[in-house]
Amino acid sequence: MGEQKRKEQTKNDFIFGKKNYKFMLIGLACIAVGFALMSGGGSNDPNVFNPDIFSFRRIRLAPTLVLIGFGIQVYAILLNPNSKK
C-alpha cells in the first residue's frame, strides 16, 4: 500500500514547459545563424589579403545575432512555465 502511494506522489514533471523549449529552439537558431554569417571570407592563398573579412556582416551583424540568441536562451531558462495570467 505504501509503495503505491509513493508512486502516485512522485509525478514525473519536466523542469521546463513547452514554452521554454520553443524559446530555446529560437535562441539556438539565432546562434546558429549568427555563426553561419561569421564564416567565410578567407583566402586560399596566404599571401593574398582579402578585405572581405572586415565586412559589416561579419563584424557587426553576426556577433549581435549570437548575443541576441544567448539572451533568448537566458530568457527561456528563467521563464516560469507554471505562471498563469
C-alpha positions in Angstrom: 0.0 0.0 0.0 2.8 2.4 0.9 4.7 1.8 -2.4 1.6 2.6 -4.5 1.1 5.9 -2.6 4.8 6.9 -3.2 4.5 6.2 -6.9 1.4 8.5 -7.1 3.3 11.2 -5.2 6.4 11.1 -7.4 4.9 12.6 -10.5 7.4 12.9 -13.4 7.4 16.7 -14.1 9.7 18.3 -16.6 11.7 21.3 -15.4 10.8 23.3 -18.5 7.5 23.6 -20.2 6.6 23.7 -23.9 7.0 27.5 -24.0 10.5 27.2 -22.6 11.6 24.7 -25.2 10.2 26.9 -28.0 12.2 29.8 -26.9 15.3 27.6 -26.5 15.0 26.4 -30.1 14.5 30.0 -31.3 17.6 31.1 -29.4 19.6 28.1 -30.7 18.5 29.0 -34.3 19.7 32.6 -33.8 23.1 31.5 -32.5 23.5 29.0 -35.4 22.6 31.7 -38.0 25.0 34.1 -36.3 27.9 31.7 -36.5 27.0 30.8 -40.1 27.1 34.5 -41.0 30.6 34.8 -39.4 32.1 32.1 -41.5 33.9 32.5 -44.8 35.8 35.5 -46.1 39.2 33.7 -46.1 41.6 33.4 -49.0 43.0 30.2 -50.5 46.4 31.9 -50.9 48.0 33.0 -47.6 50.0 35.7 -49.4 46.8 37.5 -50.6 44.8 39.7 -48.2 41.0 39.6 -48.5 39.4 42.7 -47.0 36.0 40.9 -47.0 36.7 39.7 -43.5 36.0 43.2 -42.2 32.5 43.4 -43.7 29.5 44.7 -41.8 28.0 41.2 -41.8 31.0 39.6 -40.0 31.9 42.4 -37.7 28.5 43.8 -36.5 25.6 41.7 -37.6 26.7 38.1 -36.8 28.1 38.8 -33.3 24.9 40.8 -32.5 22.7 38.0 -33.6 24.8 35.5 -31.5 24.4 37.7 -28.4 20.6 38.1 -29.0 20.4 34.3 -29.3 22.2 33.9 -25.9 19.8 36.4 -24.4 16.9 34.4 -25.7 18.4 31.3 -24.1 18.7 33.0 -20.8 15.1 34.2 -21.0 14.0 30.7 -21.9 15.7 29.2 -18.9 14.4 31.9 -16.5 10.8 31.8 -17.9 8.4 30.2 -15.4 6.3 27.6 -17.3 3.7 27.3 -14.5 2.7 31.0 -14.3 -0.9 31.6 -15.2 -2.1 35.0 -16.4 
